[in-house]
Amino acid sequence: MQITDTIADLLTRIRNASSAKHDSVEIPASNMKKAIVQILVDEGYVKSYTVVEDGKQGVIKVVLKYSEGKMPVIKGLRRVSKPGLRIYSNAQELPRVMKGLGVAIISTSKGIMTDRQARSENLGGEVLAFVW
């Protein structure tokens, strides 16, 4: 089965595993997915990830993070720019997720980064997803 929007698939797998209270989730690997998961680790939304080579594409194993009472740390994940409707923003108009409490993941000319990093480097780009 061919998946047209691999980033939406990544976010949906994390969202579903988190709501089902799984310890980890496995996702087919790509460089963009690795960069997005690295941002989730850096921002404290997931514990860790490892890349398992299987001779073909590889698999990213993401270890999910929960607070007390097995409540997921990730309250929401939303895909913003879709293959049918791309959303771009310049550095001055980058969106703030929940007035700065969440993170927007941006694809810039210097790689994938958070909205705060893109603002500090005065870069705009494609708004990939919101996480809160």
N, C-alpha and C positions, 0 to 999 in steps of 0.2 A: 504494500500500500504506500502510495506516494503522499507525503505530507507537504502541503504547500507553504504553511506558515510554521516553521520550526520553532520560532521564539514563543509563539502562542502555545505550542505543544509543551515546551519546557515549563512555562508558567502554569499551565493547566495541570501537568503532572505534579508539580510542587504543591499547588493549591489542593488538589485531591488527596495527596498523601498526607498533607498537613491536617486536613479536616477529618481524615480517617485515622489520625494519630499513629501513623507508621513511623518507625525509627529512621528509615532512609528510603530513598527513591532512586531508581536507575533511569538515566536518560541517554539516548544516543549522542555521541560527542561531536562537537565542532568547535572551531576557535572562538566564534562569537558566543556560543553557549558557555564556554569556559570563562570568558571575560565577564559575562553577566553573573554567573555563579560566584566568581571571585568578588564582584561588587557586593553580592548578598552576604558573603562571608565577612568582608571588611566592614560592612555596615551593621553586622550583628544579627542578621535575620536568620541565618543558618549556621550550624556549628562548623562544618568542614565539608570538603569534597575531595575525592580522589578520582583519577582518570585510570581506568582499567583498559589496557590494550587487549583486544581480542583478535588481532590479525586483520581485521577489516576496518571499521570506522572507529571503534573504541566506545567505551561507555563511561559516563560521568556518574559516580555514585555520590549523591548528596545526602549528608547526615542532617536531619532536621532538628530544630531547636524548639524547646517547649519551656514555658514558665511553670510556676507552682500549679499543681492541680492538673497537669498535662494540658494546659491551654497553649495553643500555638502562638509563637512570637509574631508570625506573619498574620496580620489581621486582614489584609487585602492585597491582591495582585491584579493589576489591570493592564492589558495590552492597549497601547494608545495608537501607534502608527501601524496600520495593517497593510497587507499587499495591495488591497483594493483602494486604500485611501492613506497615502503617506502624509504624516504630520511633521513639518519642519518648523524650527524656531530659531531666531537669532539669539545672541548672548543676552541682550537686554530683556527679551520677552520669554525667557525660559520659565516653564511653569513651576510653581511651588506646590508640593503635595501636602495637603492638610496644614497649610501655613508654615511649612518648614519641618513638621514632625515626620513626614514621610520622605521618600527618595524618588526622584525621577531618573531613569536610566536613559542616557543620551548617547547616540552614536555620532561622534565627531570625526573630523579629519585626522585627529591625533589618537583615535581609538575610542573604545567604549568607556564612559565615565559617568559619574553622578552629576546632577544639576549643579551642586555646589562647586565641584571641580571645574566644570565647564564655565561657570560664571567667573571664577577666579582667574582662569586662563583666557577669558573673553572669547569663548568659542560657542558657536551655535551648531545645530545639527538636527538629526532626526530623533524625535522623542519616541523611544521604544516602549517603555513601560513605566507604570507607577507602582511603588511598593510602600505599604504602610502597616 
